[in-house]
Amino acid sequence: MALVIFDLETTGFSPYSNEIIQIAAMKMRAGSLDEGTSFWTFVRPEGRVTWRITEITGITQDHVRGAPSVTEALLSFSRFVGEEDATLVAHNGVRFDMPFIRESCTRHGLPVREVGVMDSLDLSRKIWGSGVGHSLDDVMGRLQLSPNDGRRHDARGDVRILAKA
């Protein structure tokens, strides 16, 4: 079984009124990260990237201007995931990333294929209980991980951090 660790950056928090602007993913097999199998792309939204989103993610309108459409990006991501037995892994993926993927597919007439999903936020809650924070920053702190492999809130950096975790 392959684990596909992935992350999205978006123009906001609602999958119904906001858009995906970046997708990144890496594969793990037998507990080891396969650095040679990574995927990332900016995604061209129909709307604009606001200054607030740029402030959080570092992603500007210039980054997404010539990027693939959401349809092209999601089809490429689906091809990258590939295997029928692949399980997607994301931090807060059940409540955030997967609803964005499902709604974006629906909005653009793409089929939604069922895949296994693991949410590392839920795993954090099981390991450390309810008395502590469970954001990716909290997990990084507990595991003494550094974001030196990439910027936080850039999907590429967040995927690397989650893979280390």
C-alpha positions in Angstrom: 0.0 0.0 0.0 1.2 3.5 -0.8 0.6 6.5 1.4 0.2 9.7 -0.5 0.9 12.6 1.9 -0.7 15.7 0.4 -1.7 19.3 1.2 -3.7 22.0 -0.5 -3.5 25.8 -0.3 -6.7 27.7 -1.1 -8.1 31.2 -1.4 -10.1 30.7 1.9 -11.7 28.2 4.2 -14.9 27.3 2.4 -14.8 24.6 -0.3 -18.1 26.1 -1.7 -16.9 29.7 -2.2 -13.1 29.4 -2.3 -10.6 27.7 -4.7 -7.6 25.5 -4.6 -4.4 27.4 -5.6 -1.7 24.8 -4.8 -1.4 21.0 -4.5 1.6 19.1 -3.3 2.1 15.4 -2.5 4.8 12.8 -1.8 4.6 9.0 -1.7 5.6 6.8 1.2 6.1 3.0 0.8 6.9 0.6 3.6 7.3 3.6 6.0 9.9 5.3 3.8 9.5 8.5 2.0 10.2 8.2 -1.7 11.8 11.5 -2.6 11.7 10.6 -6.3 7.9 10.5 -6.3 6.7 14.0 -5.5 4.0 16.1 -7.1 3.3 19.8 -6.9 1.6 22.5 -8.9 0.1 25.9 -8.5 -3.5 26.1 -9.6 -5.1 29.0 -11.5 -8.2 30.1 -9.7 -11.1 31.8 -11.4 -11.0 34.6 -8.8 -8.0 36.5 -7.4 -5.5 35.6 -4.7 -6.1 38.2 -2.0 -3.3 40.0 -0.1 -4.3 38.1 3.1 -3.8 34.7 1.4 -0.5 35.9 0.0 0.5 37.0 3.5 -0.2 33.5 4.8 1.0 31.3 2.0 3.4 33.4 0.0 1.4 32.6 -3.1 0.8 35.6 -5.3 -1.4 36.2 -8.3 1.7 36.0 -10.4 2.4 32.5 -9.2 -1.0 31.2 -10.3 -1.5 33.3 -13.5 0.0 30.8 -15.9 -0.8 27.7 -13.7 -2.9 24.8 -14.8 -6.7 25.1 -14.4 -8.2 23.3 -11.4 -9.5 20.6 -13.8 -6.0 20.0 -15.2 -4.4 20.1 -11.7 -6.9 17.6 -10.2 -6.5 15.2 -13.1 -2.7 15.3 -12.8 -3.0 14.8 -9.0 -5.3 11.8 -9.6 -2.8 10.3 -12.0 0.0 10.8 -9.4 -2.1 9.1 -6.7 -2.6 6.3 -9.2 -2.8 3.1 -7.3 -6.1 1.7 -6.3 -4.8 0.8 -2.9 -3.2 4.3 -2.2 -4.3 6.0 1.0 -4.3 9.8 1.1 -2.8 11.4 4.3 -3.3 15.1 5.2 -3.3 17.2 8.3 -7.0 18.2 8.9 -7.6 16.4 5.6 -11.1 15.0 6.5 -12.5 18.5 7.4 -10.5 20.7 5.0 -8.6 19.2 2.1 -10.9 16.4 1.0 -14.0 18.6 1.0 -12.1 21.0 -1.3 -11.2 18.2 -3.6 -14.7 16.8 -3.7 -16.4 20.2 -4.2 -13.9 21.2 -6.9 -14.4 18.0 -8.7 -18.2 18.4 -8.5 -18.1 22.0 -9.6 -15.9 21.2 -12.7 -17.7 18.0 -13.7 -14.9 15.6 -12.7 -15.7 12.2 -11.2 -15.0 11.8 -7.5 -13.2 8.5 -6.9 -13.3 6.9 -3.5 -9.9 6.5 -1.8 -8.8 5.8 1.7 -8.0 8.9 3.8 -6.0 9.2 7.0 -6.2 12.5 8.9 -3.0 13.1 10.9 -4.9 15.6 13.1 -7.0 12.7 14.4 -3.9 10.7 14.9 -2.4 13.5 16.9 -5.5 13.6 19.1 -5.2 9.8 19.7 -1.5 10.0 20.6 -1.4 13.2 22.7 -5.0 13.5 24.0 -7.3 16.5 24.3 -5.3 18.7 26.7 -2.9 20.0 24.0 -3.0 21.6 20.6 -3.0 19.6 17.4 -2.1 22.0 14.7 0.8 21.0 12.4 2.9 23.6 14.3 2.0 21.9 17.6 3.0 18.5 16.2 6.2 20.0 14.8 7.0 21.3 18.2 6.4 18.1 20.0 8.5 16.1 17.5 11.1 18.9 17.4 10.8 19.2 13.6 12.0 22.3 11.8 10.3 23.8 8.7 13.8 24.3 7.2 12.7 22.1 4.3 10.2 24.6 3.2 7.8 27.4 4.2 4.8 26.7 6.4 1.5 27.2 4.5 3.2 26.4 1.3 1.9 23.0 0.3 5.4 21.7 -0.6 6.8 22.6 2.8 3.8 21.3 4.7 3.9 17.9 2.9 7.6 17.5 3.8 6.9 18.4 7.4 4.0 16.0 7.6 6.1 13.2 6.0 8.8 13.7 8.7 6.1 13.6 11.4 
